[in-house]
Amino acid sequence: MTAPQAPSRTTAVGRGAGIGLALGVAIGAATDNVGLGIALGLVFGAAIGQNASSQDDADAPKEE
């Protein structure tokens, strides 16, 4: 038996947060302010992931 798949929103937000976190750490290390880079990367990455998942939901056909 296989485990049920997670909803796409969770996957998109998690992926966006992970990518944003990695970019934030890199930018924070370059600017010598890692704490701010982590925080901003996580926030912007999660926002981009949420936006991507909401666009996918809008494109999906609606059942009536």
C-alpha positions as CSV (number, residue, x, y, z in Angstrom):
1,M,0.0,0.0,0.0
2,T,1.3,3.5,-0.9
3,A,1.1,6.5,1.3
4,P,-1.3,9.3,0.2
5,Q,0.3,12.3,-1.6
6,A,0.5,15.6,0.2
7,P,-1.6,18.5,-1.2
8,S,0.1,20.5,-3.9
9,R,-0.1,23.7,-1.8
10,T,2.1,22.2,0.9
11,T,4.6,21.0,-1.6
12,A,4.8,24.4,-3.4
13,V,5.1,26.4,-0.2
14,G,7.7,24.0,1.2
15,R,9.7,24.1,-2.1
16,G,9.5,27.9,-2.2
17,A,10.6,28.2,1.4
18,G,13.5,25.9,0.8
19,I,14.8,27.7,-2.3
20,G,14.2,31.1,-0.6
21,L,16.1,29.9,2.5
22,A,19.1,28.8,0.4
23,L,19.2,32.1,-1.5
24,G,18.7,34.1,1.7
25,V,21.7,32.4,3.3
26,A,23.8,33.0,0.3
27,I,22.8,36.7,0.1
28,G,23.2,37.0,3.9
29,A,26.7,35.6,3.8
30,A,27.7,37.9,1.0
31,T,26.4,41.0,2.9
32,D,27.7,39.7,6.3
33,N,24.2,39.7,7.7
34,V,23.1,36.0,7.7
35,G,20.2,36.4,10.2
36,L,18.5,39.0,8.0
37,G,19.2,36.9,4.9
38,I,17.6,33.8,6.5
39,A,14.5,35.7,7.6
40,L,13.9,37.5,4.3
41,G,14.7,34.4,2.2
42,L,12.2,32.3,4.2
43,V,9.5,34.9,4.0
44,F,9.9,35.7,0.3
45,G,10.3,32.0,-0.6
46,A,7.1,31.0,1.2
47,A,5.2,33.9,-0.4
48,I,6.4,32.9,-3.9
49,G,5.5,29.2,-3.2
50,Q,2.0,30.3,-1.9
51,N,1.5,32.4,-5.0
52,A,2.5,29.5,-7.3
53,S,0.1,27.1,-5.5
54,S,-2.8,29.6,-5.7
55,Q,-2.2,30.1,-9.4
56,D,-2.2,26.3,-9.9
57,D,-5.5,26.1,-8.0
58,A,-7.1,28.8,-10.2
59,D,-6.0,26.9,-13.4
60,A,-7.5,23.6,-12.2
61,P,-11.0,22.8,-13.6
62,K,-13.8,23.4,-11.2
63,E,-16.4,20.6,-10.5
64,E,-20.0,21.7,-10.4
